[in-house]
């Protein structure tokens, strides 16, 4: 079983929500480059930003952090990587 990072889960949930990085950034009140850093695991969101992104993505903070109900199971690997 592959363990996904917070960045990977964030990207998966963003794609499942049908949002671009720009849309997520605008709705969460952060920059696109910040979303990119999170998704690439260059940095991690603080609790406040994580909470805002969870609300935008309609998932719990626990799902983003801990990965309950692995979101990748519903999507082919190729679709997880492409923008």
C-alpha positions in Angstrom: 0.0 0.0 0.0 1.5 3.3 -1.1 1.4 6.1 1.4 0.5 9.4 -0.2 1.9 12.7 1.0 -0.3 15.7 2.0 0.7 17.3 -1.3 -0.4 14.3 -3.3 -3.7 14.1 -1.5 -4.2 17.8 -2.0 -3.7 17.5 -5.7 -6.0 14.5 -5.9 -8.8 16.2 -4.0 -8.4 19.3 -6.1 -8.7 17.4 -9.3 -11.7 15.4 -8.0 -13.3 18.8 -7.2 -12.7 19.8 -10.8 -10.6 22.8 -9.8 -7.4 24.2 -11.3 -4.6 25.4 -9.1 -5.7 28.9 -9.8 -9.3 28.3 -8.7 -8.2 26.6 -5.5 -5.7 29.4 -4.8 -8.4 32.1 -5.3 -11.0 30.4 -3.2 -8.5 29.6 -0.4 -7.0 33.1 -0.5 -3.5 32.0 -1.4 -1.2 32.3 -4.5 -1.0 29.7 -7.3 2.7 29.3 -6.5 1.8 28.4 -2.9 -0.6 25.7 -4.1 2.2 24.4 -6.4 4.6 24.3 -3.4 2.1 22.3 -1.3 1.3 19.9 -4.1 5.0 19.3 -4.8 5.7 18.8 -1.1 8.2 21.7 -1.1 6.3 23.2 1.9 3.3 22.4 4.0 0.2 24.5 4.7 -0.3 25.8 8.2 -3.5 24.8 10.0 -5.5 27.9 8.9 -4.7 27.4 5.2 -5.2 23.7 5.4 -8.7 24.3 6.9 -9.6 26.8 4.1 -8.5 24.4 1.4 -10.4 21.5 3.0 -13.6 23.7 3.0 -13.0 24.6 -0.7 -12.4 20.9 -1.6 -15.3 19.7 0.6 -13.2 17.3 2.5 -12.1 17.1 6.2 -8.7 18.3 7.3 -8.1 14.7 8.6 -8.5 13.4 5.1 -5.9 15.8 3.8 -3.5 15.1 6.6 -4.0 11.4 7.4 -5.5 10.1 4.1 -8.6 8.4 5.3 -10.5 6.9 2.4 -7.6 7.0 -0.1 -8.8 9.3 -2.9 -6.5 7.8 -5.5 -8.4 4.5 -5.5 -11.1 6.0 -7.7 -8.7 7.5 -10.3 -6.2 6.0 -12.7 -2.5 6.9 -11.8 -2.1 8.8 -15.1 -4.9 11.2 -14.4 -3.4 12.0 -11.0 -0.2 13.3 -12.5 -1.5 15.4 -15.4 -2.6 19.0 -14.8 
